[in-house]
Amino acid sequence: MEPERGQLLVNAAAERQLGHNTRRLDDNHSFVHPDDLPRVRRDLMNGGPVRYRVRTAWDEWRHMESTATDLRHLPPVSGVLVFTRDVTDMVETTERVAAGEARMTALVTGLQAGILVQDEDRRVVAANDALCTMFGIAGSARELAGRPAGEVIRAVAAELADPAAFVPALEHLGGERAPGVAVHTTADGRSVELEVTPIRAPGGHPLGHLLAFRDVSERVADEARRSRMVALEQEARRAAEEQSRRLHELDRMRTQLIATVSHELRTPLTPIASHVELLLEGFPAPPTGEQRTMLEAIQRNVARLRRLVDDLLTVRRVEQGLLEITPGPLDLPALVAAQVDQFRP
């Protein structure tokens, strides 16, 4: 082209790109997008490159990029050489990538968890303000993009109670193919859960990692309280079982004691009762009145001891549920008189 005379020559490739015939191309201003035309006129003659939209013969808009080389001083050209290429695919790809990055940025920004996305070269792709707030990182999350991820990780580690253990743990999580989770304690006592998720291309090629930090202090405290409650419950259960075992042992010992005492008391009472009966019957000689009174007192006390032994056995049968009670009349005055006579001497 020549500024005064317009287009001097258009090749066949331009016609194939746009679908317009070479005669129509002479009036190229008619199919350049009106919004882009002033910029083309301004920048192209300065060499470019300049990108603009062109309407093709198929009534679709394509993105073009043109550069210009001034050869007016060089015969036989004596004009400006304009080289134009179709960059529609590149522009659309760039727009899709930009839209995807915008959506990812919006998503990351809106999350309550602290987010750090690093690429395969370990540079920050995206981060959010929640991460900066959680670990006191100066500046905004936007300023972290493009920086080495190691700088951000060191800033995070500085806020932890055990900074030296954080980086090796992070490297271990990052080396796993599946997401890995670990809980770290900050210097001010908070519990922070770190989840590292590998980012891979469809073919498996690593593209980086997504690090998500969540404040789980309340959950950890609840788990600690539940653990303490479970420990206390287990201790109480063990104490109750031990107490029950001791009670069963004491009950067994008491039952054995009752059986032993009953047997040991009944054994000497039998010969005592037999000898008293012989004495009262006059063997070897009839007792005097006073002797009979004393022998009868002995006989009553032996009978009382036998009843006490029977009472012990009755208690045992009551505990075992084997006692059957039959109500009947009681001569209360005779009972009282017998007790009085026992102590009268």
Phi and psi in degrees as GROMACS dihedral restraints (atoms count N, CA, C in turn):
[ dihedral_restraints ]
;  ai    aj    ak    al  type     phi  dphi    fc
    3     4     5     6     1  -136.2    20    10
    4     5     6     7     1   130.8    20    10
    6     7     8     9     1   -50.0    20    10
    7     8     9    10     1   -39.0    20    10
    9    10    11    12     1   -85.1    20    10
   10    11    12    13     1   -37.6    20    10
   12    13    14    15     1   -98.5    20    10
   13    14    15    16     1    -6.9    20    10
   15    16    17    18     1    81.2    20    10
   16    17    18    19     1  -149.5    20    10
   18    19    20    21     1   -73.8    20    10
   19    20    21    22     1   133.5    20    10
   21    22    23    24     1  -101.3    20    10
   22    23    24    25     1   -35.9    20    10
   24    25    26    27     1  -153.0    20    10
   25    26    27    28     1   136.7    20    10
   27    28    29    30     1  -128.4    20    10
   28    29    30    31     1   130.9    20    10
   30    31    32    33     1   -86.6    20    10
   31    32    33    34     1   171.5    20    10
   33    34    35    36     1   -67.9    20    10
   34    35    36    37     1   -28.3    20    10
   36    37    38    39     1   -62.8    20    10
   37    38    39    40     1   -35.8    20    10
   39    40    41    42     1   -64.9    20    10
   40    41    42    43     1   -39.2    20    10
   42    43    44    45     1   -65.7    20    10
   43    44    45    46     1   -38.6    20    10
   45    46    47    48     1   -67.8    20    10
   46    47    48    49     1   -35.7    20    10
   48    49    50    51     1   -65.1    20    10
   49    50    51    52     1   -43.4    20    10
   51    52    53    54     1  -103.5    20    10
   52    53    54    55     1   -18.9    20    10
   54    55    56    57     1    82.1    20    10
   55    56    57    58     1    -2.5    20    10
   57    58    59    60     1   -89.8    20    10
   58    59    60    61     1   149.1    20    10
   60    61    62    63     1   -77.4    20    10
   61    62    63    64     1   164.5    20    10
   63    64    65    66     1   -63.1    20    10
   64    65    66    67     1   -30.2    20    10
   66    67    68    69     1   -66.6    20    10
   67    68    69    70     1   -42.9    20    10
   69    70    71    72     1   -65.6    20    10
   70    71    72    73     1   -34.8    20    10
   72    73    74    75     1   -61.6    20    10
   73    74    75    76     1   -22.3    20    10
   75    76    77    78     1   -61.5    20    10
   76    77    78    79     1   -24.5    20    10
   78    79    80    81     1  -108.3    20    10
   79    80    81    82     1    59.7    20    10
   81    82    83    84     1   -67.7    20    10
   82    83    84    85     1   -19.7    20    10
   84    85    86    87     1   -63.5    20    10
   85    86    87    88     1   -24.1    20    10
   87    88    89    90     1   -72.9    20    10
   88    89    90    91     1   -22.7    20    10
   90    91    92    93     1  -112.6    20    10
   91    92    93    94     1     6.2    20    10
   93    94    95    96     1   -81.2    20    10
   94    95    96    97     1   138.4    20    10
   96    97    98    99     1   -57.5    20    10
   97    98    99   100     1   132.7    20    10
   99   100   101   102     1   -57.0    20    10
  100   101   102   103     1   -34.4    20    10
  102   103   104   105     1   -70.3    20    10
  103   104   105   106     1   -24.3    20    10
  105   106   107   108     1   -96.2    20    10
  106   107   108   109     1   -15.8    20    10
  108   109   110   111     1   -60.0    20    10
  109   110   111   112     1   -43.9    20    10
  111   112   113   114     1   -60.6    20    10
  112   113   114   115     1   -38.0    20    10
  114   115   116   117     1   -68.6    20    10
  115   116   117   118     1   -36.8    20    10
  117   118   119   120     1   -63.4    20    10
  118   119   120   121     1   -46.9    20    10
  120   121   122   123     1   -62.1    20    10
  121   122   123   124     1   -35.5    20    10
  123   124   125   126     1   -77.4    20    10
  124   125   126   127     1   -44.8    20    10
  126   127   128   129     1   -93.9    20    10
  127   128   129   130     1   -26.5    20    10
  129   130   131   132     1   -67.1    20    10
  130   131   132   133     1   -42.5    20    10
  132   133   134   135     1   -69.1    20    10
  133   134   135   136     1   -12.8    20    10
  135   136   137   138     1   -90.9    20    10
  136   137   138   139     1     5.6    20    10
  138   139   140   141     1   108.0    20    10
  139   140   141   142     1   -23.6    20    10
  141   142   143   144     1    74.6    20    10
  142   143   144   145     1  -155.9    20    10
  144   145   146   147     1   -73.7    20    10
  145   146   147   148     1   153.4    20    10
  147   148   149   150     1  -134.1    20    10
  148   149   150   151     1   136.5    20    10
  150   151   152   153     1  -107.0    20    10
  151   152   153   154     1   141.2    20    10
  153   154   155   156     1  -157.2    20    10
  154   155   156   157     1   169.1    20    10
  156   157   158   159     1  -103.9    20    10
  157   158   159   160     1   141.4    20    10
  159   160   161   162     1  -131.0    20    10
  160   161   162   163     1   137.2    20    10
  162   163   164   165     1   -89.1    20    10
  163   164   165   166     1   123.9    20    10
  165   166   167   168     1   -82.4    20    10
  166   167   168   169     1   173.2    20    10
  168   169   170   171     1   -66.3    20    10
  169   170   171   172     1   -16.0    20    10
  171   172   173   174     1   -93.6    20    10
  172   173   174   175     1    11.9    20    10
  174   175   176   177     1    62.4    20    10
  175   176   177   178     1    42.9    20    10
  177   178   179   180     1  -130.0    20    10
  178   179   180   181     1   150.9    20    10
  180   181   182   183     1   -91.3    20    10
  181   182   183   184     1   129.2    20    10
  183   184   185   186     1  -120.4    20    10
  184   185   186   187     1   152.1    20    10
  186   187   188   189     1   -95.8    20    10
  187   188   189   190     1   127.9    20    10
  189   190   191   192     1  -119.6    20    10
  190   191   192   193     1   153.9    20    10
  192   193   194   195     1  -131.1    20    10
  193   194   195   196     1   124.9    20    10
  195   196   197   198     1  -122.7    20    10
  196   197   198   199     1   142.6    20    10
  198   199   200   201     1  -125.6    20    10
  199   200   201   202     1   151.4    20    10
  201   202   203   204     1  -126.2    20    10
  202   203   204   205     1   139.8    20    10
  204   205   206   207     1  -124.5    20    10
  205   206   207   208     1   123.4    20    10
  207   208   209   210     1   -80.5    20    10
  208   209   210   211     1   109.4    20    10
  210   211   212   213     1  -117.6    20    10
  211   212   213   214     1    26.8    20    10
  213   214   215   216     1   -66.6    20    10
  214   215   216   217     1   -25.3    20    10
  216   217   218   219     1   -84.7    20    10
  217   218   219   220     1    -3.0    20    10
  219   220   221   222     1  -114.2    20    10
  220   221   222   223     1    99.3    20    10
  222   223   224   225     1   -69.1    20    10
  223   224   225   226     1   152.3    20    10
  225   226   227   228     1   -90.4    20    10
  226   227   228   229     1     6.3    20    10
  228   229   230   231     1   -66.4    20    10
  229   230   231   232     1   -58.7    20    10
  231   232   233   234     1    50.4    20    10
  232   233   234   235     1    47.3    20    10
  234   235   236   237     1  -164.0    20    10
  235   236   237   238     1  -170.7    20    10
  237   238   239   240     1  -105.7    20    10
  238   239   240   241     1   124.0    20    10
  240   241   242   243     1   -89.3    20    10
  241   242   243   244     1   120.3    20    10
  243   244   245   246     1  -109.8    20    10
  244   245   246   247     1   122.5    20    10
  246   247   248   249     1  -107.6    20    10
  247   248   249   250     1   124.2    20    10
  249   250   251   252     1  -123.9    20    10
  250   251   252   253     1   136.0    20    10
  252   253   254   255     1  -130.6    20    10
  253   254   255   256     1   151.8    20    10
  255   256   257   258     1   -83.5    20    10
  256   257   258   259     1   116.8    20    10
  258   259   260   261     1  -115.2    20    10
  259   260   261   262     1    24.8    20    10
  261   262   263   264     1   -60.0    20    10
  262   263   264   265     1   -48.1    20    10
  264   265   266   267     1   -60.8    20    10
  265   266   267   268     1   -42.3    20    10
  267   268   269   270     1   -65.0    20    10
  268   269   270   271     1   -42.7    20    10
  270   271   272   273     1   -64.9    20    10
  271   272   273   274     1   -44.6    20    10
  273   274   275   276     1   -64.9    20    10
  274   275   276   277     1   -38.7    20    10
  276   277   278   279     1   -63.3    20    10
  277   278   279   280     1   -43.7    20    10
  279   280   281   282     1   -61.9    20    10
  280   281   282   283     1   -40.7    20    10
  282   283   284   285     1   -65.9    20    10
  283   284   285   286     1   -39.9    20    10
  285   286   287   288     1   -64.3    20    10
  286   287   288   289     1   -42.4    20    10
  288   289   290   291     1   -62.5    20    10
  289   290   291   292     1   -43.7    20    10
  291   292   293   294     1   -63.6    20    10
  292   293   294   295     1   -40.0    20    10
  294   295   296   297     1   -66.0    20    10
  295   296   297   298     1   -40.8    20    10
  297   298   299   300     1   -63.3    20    10
  298   299   300   301     1   -42.2    20    10
  300   301   302   303     1   -64.2    20    10
  301   302   303   304     1   -37.9    20    10
  303   304   305   306     1   -64.9    20    10
  304   305   306   307     1   -43.0    20    10
  306   307   308   309     1   -64.6    20    10
  307   308   309   310     1   -42.4    20    10
  309   310   311   312     1   -63.5    20    10
  310   311   312   313     1   -41.7    20    10
  312   313   314   315     1   -62.5    20    10
  313   314   315   316     1   -42.6    20    10
  315   316   317   318     1   -64.1    20    10
  316   317   318   319     1   -40.5    20    10
  318   319   320   321     1   -65.1    20    10
  319   320   321   322     1   -47.6    20    10
  321   322   323   324     1   -62.8    20    10
  322   323   324   325     1   -41.8    20    10
  324   325   326   327     1   -63.2    20    10
  325   326   327   328     1   -36.1    20    10
  327   328   329   330     1   -80.7    20    10
  328   329   330   331     1    -9.2    20    10
  330   331   332   333     1   -76.5    20    10
  331   332   333   334     1   144.3    20    10
  333   334   335   336     1   -77.5    20    10
  334   335   336   337     1   -27.6    20    10
  336   337   338   339     1   -72.1    20    10
  337   338   339   340     1   151.1    20    10
  339   340   341   342     1   -76.3    20    10
  340   341   342   343     1   124.2    20    10
  342   343   344   345     1  -116.8    20    10
  343   344   345   346     1   135.3    20    10
  345   346   347   348     1  -136.9    20    10
  346   347   348   349     1   120.7    20    10
  348   349   350   351     1  -111.5    20    10
  349   350   351   352     1   125.2    20    10
  351   352   353   354     1  -120.6    20    10
  352   353   354   355     1   147.9    20    10
  354   355   356   357     1   -87.4    20    10
  355   356   357   358     1  -174.2    20    10
  357   358   359   360     1   -67.0    20    10
  358   359   360   361     1   -20.0    20    10
  360   361   362   363     1   -91.6    20    10
  361   362   363   364     1     8.4    20    10
  363   364   365   366     1    60.3    20    10
  364   365   366   367     1    45.6    20    10
  366   367   368   369     1  -115.9    20    10
  367   368   369   370     1   148.7    20    10
  369   370   371   372     1   -69.8    20    10
  370   371   372   373     1   123.2    20    10
  372   373   374   375     1   -91.7    20    10
  373   374   375   376     1   -42.4    20    10
  375   376   377   378     1  -156.0    20    10
  376   377   378   379     1   153.0    20    10
  378   379   380   381     1  -153.2    20    10
  379   380   381   382     1   167.1    20    10
  381   382   383   384     1  -127.6    20    10
  382   383   384   385     1   166.3    20    10
  384   385   386   387     1   -66.0    20    10
  385   386   387   388     1   -25.7    20    10
  387   388   389   390     1   -60.9    20    10
  388   389   390   391     1   -35.7    20    10
  390   391   392   393     1   -65.1    20    10
  391   392   393   394     1   -45.1    20    10
  393   394   395   396     1   -62.8    20    10
  394   395   396   397     1   -41.8    20    10
  396   397   398   399     1   -67.2    20    10
  397   398   399   400     1   -41.8    20    10
  399   400   401   402     1   -62.8    20    10
  400   401   402   403     1   -36.0    20    10
  402   403   404   405     1  -118.5    20    10
  403   404   405   406     1    14.6    20    10
  405   406   407   408     1    62.0    20    10
  406   407   408   409     1    36.8    20    10
  408   409   410   411     1   -80.9    20    10
  409   410   411   412     1   127.9    20    10
  411   412   413   414     1   -70.1    20    10
  412   413   414   415     1   148.3    20    10
  414   415   416   417     1    87.2    20    10
  415   416   417   418     1  -179.4    20    10
  417   418   419   420     1   -94.5    20    10
  418   419   420   421     1   165.2    20    10
  420   421   422   423     1   -64.8    20    10
  421   422   423   424     1   -32.5    20    10
  423   424   425   426     1   -60.0    20    10
  424   425   426   427     1   -33.8    20    10
  426   427   428   429     1   -71.0    20    10
  427   428   429   430     1   -14.6    20    10
  429   430   431   432     1   -80.9    20    10
  430   431   432   433     1   -23.3    20    10
  432   433   434   435     1   -58.3    20    10
  433   434   435   436     1   130.9    20    10
  435   436   437   438     1    89.7    20    10
  436   437   438   439     1   -14.6    20    10
  438   439   440   441     1   -79.5    20    10
  439   440   441   442     1   157.0    20    10
  441   442   443   444     1   -59.9    20    10
  442   443   444   445     1   131.7    20    10
  444   445   446   447     1   -63.6    20    10
  445   446   447   448     1   -26.6    20    10
  447   448   449   450     1   -59.2    20    10
  448   449   450   451     1   -33.2    20    10
  450   451   452   453     1   -64.0    20    10
  451   452   453   454     1   -43.6    20    10
  453   454   455   456     1   -67.6    20    10
  454   455   456   457     1   -40.6    20    10
  456   457   458   459     1   -64.5    20    10
  457   458   459   460     1   -38.9    20    10
  459   460   461   462     1   -66.0    20    10
  460   461   462   463     1   -35.8    20    10
  462   463   464   465     1   -65.7    20    10
  463   464   465   466     1   -37.3    20    10
  465   466   467   468     1   -66.4    20    10
  466   467   468   469     1   -46.4    20    10
  468   469   470   471     1   -60.7    20    10
  469   470   471   472     1   -33.3    20    10
  471   472   473   474     1   -64.2    20    10
  472   473   474   475     1   -22.1    20    10
  474   475   476   477     1   -90.4    20    10
  475   476   477   478     1    -2.4    20    10
  477   478   479   480     1   -93.4    20    10
  478   479   480   481     1   158.4    20    10
  480   481   482   483     1   -69.0    20    10
  481   482   483   484     1   -30.7    20    10
  483   484   485   486     1  -128.3    20    10
  484   485   486   487     1    78.7    20    10
  486   487   488   489     1   -60.9    20    10
  487   488   489   490     1   -35.8    20    10
  489   490   491   492     1   -64.6    20    10
  490   491   492   493     1   -29.5    20    10
  492   493   494   495     1   -85.3    20    10
  493   494   495   496     1   -11.8    20    10
  495   496   497   498     1   -73.8    20    10
  496   497   498   499     1   -48.1    20    10
  498   499   500   501     1   -62.7    20    10
  499   500   501   502     1   -46.8    20    10
  501   502   503   504     1   -59.9    20    10
  502   503   504   505     1   -38.8    20    10
  504   505   506   507     1   -64.8    20    10
  505   506   507   508     1   -38.9    20    10
  507   508   509   510     1   -66.0    20    10
  508   509   510   511     1   -40.9    20    10
  510   511   512   513     1   -63.0    20    10
  511   512   513   514     1   -38.4    20    10
  513   514   515   516     1   -65.5    20    10
  514   515   516   517     1   -44.4    20    10
  516   517   518   519     1   -65.3    20    10
  517   518   519   520     1   -39.9    20    10
  519   520   521   522     1   -68.8    20    10
  520   521   522   523     1   -22.2    20    10
  522   523   524   525     1   -81.1    20    10
  523   524   525   526     1   -11.2    20    10
  525   526   527   528     1   -78.7    20    10
  526   527   528   529     1   148.3    20    10
  528   529   530   531     1   -77.9    20    10
  529   530   531   532     1   -29.4    20    10
  531   532   533   534     1   -99.2    20    10
  532   533   534   535     1   160.5    20    10
  534   535   536   537     1   -57.3    20    10
  535   536   537   538     1   140.1    20    10
  537   538   539   540     1  -120.4    20    10
  538   539   540   541     1   146.8    20    10
  540   541   542   543     1  -130.2    20    10
  541   542   543   544     1   137.6    20    10
  543   544   545   546     1  -147.7    20    10
  544   545   546   547     1   152.5    20    10
  546   547   548   549     1  -112.4    20    10
  547   548   549   550     1   130.5    20    10
  549   550   551   552     1  -121.6    20    10
  550   551   552   553     1   155.0    20    10
  552   553   554   555     1  -107.4    20    10
  553   554   555   556     1   131.4    20    10
  555   556   557   558     1   -81.4    20    10
  556   557   558   559     1   167.6    20    10
  558   559   560   561     1   -64.2    20    10
  559   560   561   562     1   -27.3    20    10
  561   562   563   564     1   -93.1    20    10
  562   563   564   565     1    12.7    20    10
  564   565   566   567     1    93.9    20    10
  565   566   567   568     1     2.4    20    10
  567   568   569   570     1   -78.1    20    10
  568   569   570   571     1   154.3    20    10
  570   571   572   573     1  -106.2    20    10
  571   572   573   574     1   122.3    20    10
  573   574   575   576     1  -119.1    20    10
  574   575   576   577     1   125.7    20    10
  576   577   578   579     1   -94.6    20    10
  577   578   579   580     1   129.3    20    10
  579   580   581   582     1  -111.3    20    10
  580   581   582   583     1   124.4    20    10
  582   583   584   585     1  -117.2    20    10
  583   584   585   586     1   122.2    20    10
  585   586   587   588     1  -108.9    20    10
  586   587   588   589     1   121.3    20    10
  588   589   590   591     1  -117.1    20    10
  589   590   591   592     1   119.1    20    10
  591   592   593   594     1   -66.7    20    10
  592   593   594   595     1   142.2    20    10
  594   595   596   597     1  -109.5    20    10
  595   596   597   598     1   121.8    20    10
  597   598   599   600     1  -129.7    20    10
  598   599   600   601     1   150.0    20    10
  600   601   602   603     1   -72.5    20    10
  601   602   603   604     1   163.5    20    10
  603   604   605   606     1   -52.4    20    10
  604   605   606   607     1   -31.5    20    10
  606   607   608   609     1   -83.3    20    10
  607   608   609   610     1    -0.7    20    10
  609   610   611   612     1    99.0    20    10
  610   611   612   613     1    -4.2    20    10
  612   613   614   615     1   -68.1    20    10
  613   614   615   616     1   130.0    20    10
  615   616   617   618     1   -68.6    20    10
  616   617   618   619     1   134.6    20    10
  618   619   620   621     1  -114.3    20    10
  619   620   621   622     1    -6.1    20    10
  621   622   623   624     1   140.1    20    10
  622   623   624   625     1  -158.9    20    10
  624   625   626   627     1  -142.6    20    10
  625   626   627   628     1   150.7    20    10
  627   628   629   630     1  -110.9    20    10
  628   629   630   631     1   122.1    20    10
  630   631   632   633     1  -107.8    20    10
  631   632   633   634     1   123.1    20    10
  633   634   635   636     1  -117.9    20    10
  634   635   636   637     1   121.6    20    10
  636   637   638   639     1  -106.7    20    10
  637   638   639   640     1   127.5    20    10
  639   640   641   642     1  -126.9    20    10
  640   641   642   643     1   135.2    20    10
  642   643   644   645     1   -79.2    20    10
  643   644   645   646     1   108.7    20    10
  645   646   647   648     1  -114.1    20    10
  646   647   648   649     1    28.0    20    10
  648   649   650   651     1   -58.2    20    10
  649   650   651   652     1   -44.1    20    10
  651   652   653   654     1   -65.8    20    10
  652   653   654   655     1   -41.4    20    10
  654   655   656   657     1   -64.6    20    10
  655   656   657   658     1   -42.2    20    10
  657   658   659   660     1   -64.3    20    10
  658   659   660   661     1   -40.6    20    10
  660   661   662   663     1   -63.5    20    10
  661   662   663   664     1   -41.4    20    10
  663   664   665   666     1   -62.4    20    10
  664   665   666   667     1   -42.0    20    10
  666   667   668   669     1   -64.4    20    10
  667   668   669   670     1   -38.4    20    10
  669   670   671   672     1   -65.3    20    10
  670   671   672   673     1   -41.5    20    10
  672   673   674   675     1   -63.7    20    10
  673   674   675   676     1   -41.8    20    10
  675   676   677   678     1   -63.8    20    10
  676   677   678   679     1   -38.8    20    10
  678   679   680   681     1   -63.7    20    10
  679   680   681   682     1   -41.5    20    10
  681   682   683   684     1   -64.9    20    10
  682   683   684   685     1   -41.0    20    10
  684   685   686   687     1   -63.8    20    10
  685   686   687   688     1   -41.2    20    10
  687   688   689   690     1   -63.8    20    10
  688   689   690   691     1   -41.7    20    10
  690   691   692   693     1   -63.3    20    10
  691   692   693   694     1   -42.9    20    10
  693   694   695   696     1   -64.4    20    10
  694   695   696   697     1   -40.4    20    10
  696   697   698   699     1   -63.8    20    10
  697   698   699   700     1   -41.9    20    10
  699   700   701   702     1   -65.2    20    10
  700   701   702   703     1   -39.9    20    10
  702   703   704   705     1   -65.0    20    10
  703   704   705   706     1   -41.9    20    10
  705   706   707   708     1   -63.7    20    10
  706   707   708   709     1   -38.9    20    10
  708   709   710   711     1   -65.7    20    10
  709   710   711   712     1   -42.1    20    10
  711   712   713   714     1   -63.5    20    10
  712   713   714   715     1   -40.3    20    10
  714   715   716   717     1   -64.6    20    10
  715   716   717   718     1   -41.1    20    10
  717   718   719   720     1   -65.4    20    10
  718   719   720   721     1   -40.3    20    10
  720   721   722   723     1   -64.5    20    10
  721   722   723   724     1   -40.3    20    10
  723   724   725   726     1   -65.9    20    10
  724   725   726   727     1   -41.8    20    10
  726   727   728   729     1   -63.8    20    10
  727   728   729   730     1   -41.2    20    10
  729   730   731   732     1   -63.0    20    10
  730   731   732   733     1   -40.4    20    10
  732   733   734   735     1   -63.4    20    10
  733   734   735   736     1   -41.7    20    10
  735   736   737   738     1   -67.1    20    10
  736   737   738   739     1   -38.6    20    10
  738   739   740   741     1   -64.4    20    10
  739   740   741   742     1   -41.5    20    10
  741   742   743   744     1   -62.7    20    10
  742   743   744   745     1   -39.3    20    10
  744   745   746   747     1   -66.7    20    10
  745   746   747   748     1   -42.1    20    10
  747   748   749   750     1   -64.8    20    10
  748   749   750   751     1   -39.5    20    10
  750   751   752   753     1   -64.5    20    10
  751   752   753   754     1   -40.2    20    10
  753   754   755   756     1   -63.8    20    10
  754   755   756   757     1   -41.5    20    10
  756   757   758   759     1   -65.9    20    10
  757   758   759   760     1   -39.9    20    10
  759   760   761   762     1   -65.4    20    10
  760   761   762   763     1   -42.3    20    10
  762   763   764   765     1   -61.8    20    10
  763   764   765   766     1   -41.6    20    10
  765   766   767   768     1   -65.8    20    10
  766   767   768   769     1   -37.9    20    10
  768   769   770   771     1   -64.1    20    10
  769   770   771   772     1   -43.4    20    10
  771   772   773   774     1   -60.6    20    10
  772   773   774   775     1   -44.3    20    10
  774   775   776   777     1   -63.2    20    10
  775   776   777   778     1   -41.6    20    10
  777   778   779   780     1   -67.3    20    10
  778   779   780   781     1   -46.6    20    10
  780   781   782   783     1   -63.0    20    10
  781   782   783   784     1   -41.7    20    10
  783   784   785   786     1   -59.6    20    10
  784   785   786   787     1   -44.6    20    10
  786   787   788   789     1   -66.4    20    10
  787   788   789   790     1   -44.7    20    10
  789   790   791   792     1   -68.0    20    10
  790   791   792   793     1   -31.7    20    10
  792   793   794   795     1   -77.8    20    10
  793   794   795   796     1   -36.3    20    10
  795   796   797   798     1   -68.8    20    10
  796   797   798   799     1   -32.4    20    10
  798   799   800   801     1   -62.4    20    10
  799   800   801   802     1   -49.5    20    10
  801   802   803   804     1   -76.3    20    10
  802   803   804   805     1   -20.6    20    10
  804   805   806   807     1   -69.7    20    10
  805   806   807   808     1   -30.2    20    10
  807   808   809   810     1   -64.4    20    10
  808   809   810   811     1   -49.5    20    10
  810   811   812   813     1   -68.0    20    10
  811   812   813   814     1   -32.1    20    10
  813   814   815   816     1   -62.8    20    10
  814   815   816   817     1   -47.7    20    10
  816   817   818   819     1   -61.4    20    10
  817   818   819   820     1   -38.5    20    10
  819   820   821   822     1   -65.6    20    10
  820   821   822   823     1   -43.8    20    10
  822   823   824   825     1   -66.8    20    10
  823   824   825   826     1   -38.0    20    10
  825   826   827   828     1   -64.5    20    10
  826   827   828   829     1   -39.8    20    10
  828   829   830   831     1   -62.3    20    10
  829   830   831   832     1   -42.4    20    10
  831   832   833   834     1   -62.3    20    10
  832   833   834   835     1   -43.2    20    10
  834   835   836   837     1   -63.7    20    10
  835   836   837   838     1   -41.0    20    10
  837   838   839   840     1   -68.5    20    10
  838   839   840   841     1   -27.6    20    10
  840   841   842   843     1   -80.5    20    10
  841   842   843   844     1    -1.8    20    10
  843   844   845   846     1    96.0    20    10
  844   845   846   847     1    18.8    20    10
  846   847   848   849     1  -107.3    20    10
  847   848   849   850     1   126.5    20    10
  849   850   851   852     1   -86.3    20    10
  850   851   852   853     1   -10.6    20    10
  852   853   854   855     1  -145.9    20    10
  853   854   855   856     1   148.3    20    10
  855   856   857   858     1   -60.5    20    10
  856   857   858   859     1   134.8    20    10
  858   859   860   861     1   -74.9    20    10
  859   860   861   862     1   152.6    20    10
  861   862   863   864     1   -74.2    20    10
  862   863   864   865     1   176.3    20    10
  864   865   866   867     1   -62.4    20    10
  865   866   867   868     1   -43.0    20    10
  867   868   869   870     1   -69.6    20    10
  868   869   870   871     1   -38.4    20    10
  870   871   872   873     1   -63.2    20    10
  871   872   873   874     1   -40.4    20    10
  873   874   875   876     1   -61.9    20    10
  874   875   876   877     1   -41.5    20    10
  876   877   878   879     1   -59.1    20    10
  877   878   879   880     1   -43.8    20    10
  879   880   881   882     1   -66.6    20    10
  880   881   882   883     1   -41.9    20    10
  882   883   884   885     1   -64.4    20    10
  883   884   885   886     1   -38.2    20    10
  885   886   887   888     1   -66.2    20    10
  886   887   888   889     1   -35.0    20    10
  888   889   890   891     1   -63.8    20    10
  889   890   891   892     1   -41.7    20    10
  891   892   893   894     1   -62.4    20    10
  892   893   894   895     1   -43.3    20    10
  894   895   896   897     1   -61.8    20    10
  895   896   897   898     1   -39.3    20    10
  897   898   899   900     1   -66.5    20    10
  898   899   900   901     1   -40.6    20    10
  900   901   902   903     1   -69.2    20    10
  901   902   903   904     1   -34.8    20    10
  903   904   905   906     1   -63.4    20    10
  904   905   906   907     1   -42.6    20    10
  906   907   908   909     1   -63.5    20    10
  907   908   909   910     1   -36.1    20    10
  909   910   911   912     1   -66.1    20    10
  910   911   912   913     1   -42.7    20    10
  912   913   914   915     1   -60.9    20    10
  913   914   915   916     1   -40.2    20    10
  915   916   917   918     1   -61.7    20    10
  916   917   918   919     1   -39.8    20    10
  918   919   920   921     1   -65.6    20    10
  919   920   921   922     1   -37.4    20    10
  921   922   923   924     1   -62.5    20    10
  922   923   924   925     1   -42.0    20    10
  924   925   926   927     1   -62.0    20    10
  925   926   927   928     1   -42.3    20    10
  927   928   929   930     1   -63.1    20    10
  928   929   930   931     1   -35.6    20    10
  930   931   932   933     1   -63.7    20    10
  931   932   933   934     1   -39.7    20    10
  933   934   935   936     1   -60.7    20    10
  934   935   936   937     1   -44.0    20    10
  936   937   938   939     1   -65.7    20    10
  937   938   939   940     1   -33.7    20    10
  939   940   941   942     1   -65.5    20    10
  940   941   942   943     1   -42.5    20    10
  942   943   944   945     1   -57.4    20    10
  943   944   945   946     1   -42.9    20    10
  945   946   947   948     1   -62.5    20    10
  946   947   948   949     1   -42.4    20    10
  948   949   950   951     1   -68.2    20    10
  949   950   951   952     1   -34.7    20    10
  951   952   953   954     1   -61.2    20    10
  952   953   954   955     1   -46.2    20    10
  954   955   956   957     1   -64.0    20    10
  955   956   957   958     1   -31.5    20    10
  957   958   959   960     1   -87.5    20    10
  958   959   960   961     1    -2.0    20    10
  960   961   962   963     1    72.4    20    10
  961   962   963   964     1    26.9    20    10
  963   964   965   966     1  -106.1    20    10
  964   965   966   967     1    -1.0    20    10
  966   967   968   969     1   -88.7    20    10
  967   968   969   970     1   131.2    20    10
  969   970   971   972     1  -111.5    20    10
  970   971   972   973     1   121.3    20    10
  972   973   974   975     1   -98.0    20    10
  973   974   975   976     1   129.2    20    10
  975   976   977   978     1  -117.5    20    10
  976   977   978   979     1   105.8    20    10
  978   979   980   981     1   -62.3    20    10
  979   980   981   982     1   148.2    20    10
  981   982   983   984     1  -160.8    20    10
  982   983   984   985     1   171.0    20    10
  984   985   986   987     1   -72.4    20    10
  985   986   987   988     1   148.9    20    10
  987   988   989   990     1  -128.6    20    10
  988   989   990   991     1   130.7    20    10
  990   991   992   993     1   -86.1    20    10
  991   992   993   994     1    87.1    20    10
  993   994   995   996     1   -64.5    20    10
  994   995   996   997     1   -43.8    20    10
  996   997   998   999     1   -59.2    20    10
  997   998   999  1000     1   -38.3    20    10
  999  1000  1001  1002     1   -66.8    20    10
 1000  1001  1002  1003     1   -35.7    20    10
 1002  1003  1004  1005     1   -65.6    20    10
 1003  1004  1005  1006     1   -43.9    20    10
 1005  1006  1007  1008     1   -66.4    20    10
 1006  1007  1008  1009     1   -42.5    20    10
 1008  1009  1010  1011     1   -61.7    20    10
 1009  1010  1011  1012     1   -39.4    20    10
 1011  1012  1013  1014     1   -63.9    20    10
 1012  1013  1014  1015     1   -39.4    20    10
 1014  1015  1016  1017     1   -67.4    20    10
 1015  1016  1017  1018     1   -38.8    20    10
 1017  1018  1019  1020     1   -64.6    20    10
 1018  1019  1020  1021     1   -45.4    20    10
 1020  1021  1022  1023     1   -60.4    20    10
 1021  1022  1023  1024     1   -29.8    20    10
 1023  1024  1025  1026     1   -64.0    20    10
 1024  1025  1026  1027     1   -36.6    20    10
 1026  1027  1028  1029     1  -101.3    20    10
 1027  1028  1029  1030     1    -0.6    20    10
 1029  1030  1031  1032     1   -59.1    20    10
 1030  1031  1032  1033     1   -43.2    20    10
